[in-house]
Amino acid sequence: MTTTNKVALVTGAGSGIGEAVALGLVGAGYAVVLAGRRRDRLDAVAAAANAPGRVLPVVADVADPASVEALFTATRDAFGRLDVLFNNAGVGAPAVPLEELTLDQWRRVIDTNLTGAFLCTQAAFRLMKAQSPRGGRIINNGSLAATTPRPDGAPYTASKHGVTGLTKATALDGRKYDIACGQIDIGNAATPMTARMADGVPQADGSRAVEPTMDVASVASAVVYMASLPLDANVLFLTVMATKMPFVGRG
């Protein structure tokens, strides 16, 4: 579906899922703000989009309230409104036993994955409720890990479990402002973050196994579909996963 005169903001847009979704939204006709911490990566994605005047790279750290405020101010100044926010920025912690994690490692994951999503959601609310026409859509990047953790993944699982709660609360609190909120839970999209799966990753039974992945373009298509819905309809939760990954049943 092609959309015109719509504005989207993608966090973590410099690589992986964020890059694929940003390019998908550009292809669907959106003006897109690319947010991330690396200017070189954002510029590369903007060049790949090849959409002069419709792509705005903004260096931002979602865990920093001042940086988030500047990001949304830049969005409003450039395009006048915001129709879709894709809360995608995320990090993981080293896969070490829970009792060996440092507090700094824990905080970095929670601050980026959960607090960052909250700060961007809060800023989006302020913009979307004040613009005309009012409202918009927020899509959170969750994870299968929110309910089915991997070994040695406590910070990531806890952060994504929190994102699921944030999604539900945002969907409820956004109603009075015509703001819809949904979440996409992704399993094994082929990105730099999942490249290690080709060599085998730890399983719950203590073994290691190579895991199948799927084309990240499938994720982009799903997010574009969620974004394209009219505001009187919402996909609250959508799971997109590699068909043969060890998730359903006993793997």
Secondary structure, 3 states (H helix, E strand, C coil): CCCCCCEEEEECCCCHHHHHHHHHHHHCCCEEEEEECCHHHHHHHHHHHCCCCCEEEEECCCCCHHHHHHHHHHHHHHHCCCCEEEECCCCCCCCCCHHHCCHHHHHHHHHHHHHHHHHHHHHHHHHHHHCCCCCEEEEEECCHHHCCCCCCCHHHHHHHHHHHHHHHHHHHHCHHHCEEEEEEEEECECCHHHHHHHHCEECCCCCEECCCCECHHHHHHHHHHHHHCCCCCCCCEEEEECCCCCCCCCC
